[in-house]
């Protein structure tokens, strides 16, 4: 699992195309953990976004890219 620091909503993006069964936000678990956000899918932790609130991660913002 990677920890991503300096992530900027609306500027940076996370590419999730390598997980073919993850096709949208409904396939992800995005949870707030302390001051960070944990992104998980298929019972696997994918990334931690340092100092980002989970509520700010939305597919419409372009933060996550799906297949």
VOPAGU-2260 file (C-alpha; in pm, 1 decimal, decimal comma):
REM VOPAGU-2260
SITE   aa  ch    i         X         Y         Z
SITE  UNK   A    0       0,0       0,0       0,0
SITE  UNK   A    1     126,7     344,1     -91,0
SITE  UNK   A    2     103,9     659,1     118,1
SITE  UNK   A    3      52,7     960,6    -105,2
SITE  UNK   A    4     157,3    1297,5      32,3
SITE  UNK   A    5      88,8    1634,8    -123,1
SITE  UNK   A    6    -219,7    1509,4    -310,8
SITE  UNK   A    7    -423,0    1801,8    -446,7
SITE  UNK   A    8    -794,5    1760,7    -521,0
SITE  UNK   A    9    -874,9    1873,6    -875,9
SITE  UNK   A   10    -509,8    1864,3    -982,1
SITE  UNK   A   11    -381,2    1514,6    -902,9
SITE  UNK   A   12    -545,8    1184,4    -995,1
SITE  UNK   A   13    -516,7     820,9    -889,2
SITE  UNK   A   14    -536,3     569,6   -1172,4
SITE  UNK   A   15    -735,7     258,0   -1075,6
SITE  UNK   A   16    -759,9      97,7   -1420,5
SITE  UNK   A   17    -547,4    -202,4   -1320,3
SITE  UNK   A   18    -836,9    -335,9   -1111,3
SITE  UNK   A   19   -1078,9    -446,9   -1381,9
SITE  UNK   A   20   -1363,6    -521,4   -1139,6
SITE  UNK   A   21   -1342,9    -168,8    -993,9
SITE  UNK   A   22   -1537,1      49,8   -1233,9
SITE  UNK   A   23   -1658,2     335,6   -1015,1
SITE  UNK   A   24   -1683,0     491,0    -672,7
SITE  UNK   A   25   -1939,2     230,7    -562,2
SITE  UNK   A   26   -1666,0     -35,2    -587,1
SITE  UNK   A   27   -1433,4     150,8    -349,1
SITE  UNK   A   28   -1426,3     196,1      24,1
SITE  UNK   A   29   -1308,7     549,7      98,5
SITE  UNK   A   30   -1277,4     606,9     471,9
SITE  UNK   A   31   -1135,5     873,7     695,7
SITE  UNK   A   32    -857,7     748,5     923,9
SITE  UNK   A   33    -728,0    1012,9    1159,4
SITE  UNK   A   34    -617,3    1302,0     937,9
SITE  UNK   A   35    -579,7    1075,1     634,7
SITE  UNK   A   36    -802,2     894,0     384,4
SITE  UNK   A   37    -777,4     520,2     321,2
SITE  UNK   A   38    -884,5     389,5     -21,0
SITE  UNK   A   39    -962,7      17,8     -37,8
SITE  UNK   A   40   -1122,1    -222,5    -285,8
SITE  UNK   A   41   -1181,2    -595,4    -299,8
SITE  UNK   A   42   -1077,4    -631,1      67,8
SITE  UNK   A   43    -736,7    -479,1     -10,9
SITE  UNK   A   44    -598,2    -145,5     104,6
SITE  UNK   A   45    -482,8      46,2    -204,1
SITE  UNK   A   46    -357,8     383,5     -82,2
SITE  UNK   A   47    -348,0     633,6     199,2
SITE  UNK   A   48    -392,2     998,3     108,1
SITE  UNK   A   49    -208,8    1198,1     373,0
SITE  UNK   A   50    -400,9    1489,7     520,9
SITE  UNK   A   51    -700,3    1452,0     284,9
SITE  UNK   A   52   -1059,8    1421,5     408,7
SITE  UNK   A   53   -1249,6    1124,6     267,0
SITE  UNK   A   54   -1549,8    1342,0     182,0
SITE  UNK   A   55   -1343,5    1537,8     -72,1
SITE  UNK   A   56   -1267,6    1231,6    -287,1
SITE  UNK   A   57   -1533,8    1217,7    -556,6
SITE  UNK   A   58   -1516,3    1072,2    -905,6
SITE  UNK   A   59   -1665,5    1391,1   -1046,2
SITE  UNK   A   60   -1364,3    1588,8    -928,2
SITE  UNK   A   61   -1135,4    1380,5   -1147,2
SITE  UNK   A   62    -941,7    1257,8    -842,9
SITE  UNK   A   63    -991,9     893,5    -936,4
SITE  UNK   A   64    -963,7     746,2   -1286,2
SITE  UNK   A   65   -1144,7     420,3   -1369,5
SITE  UNK   A   66   -1124,9     178,5   -1661,5
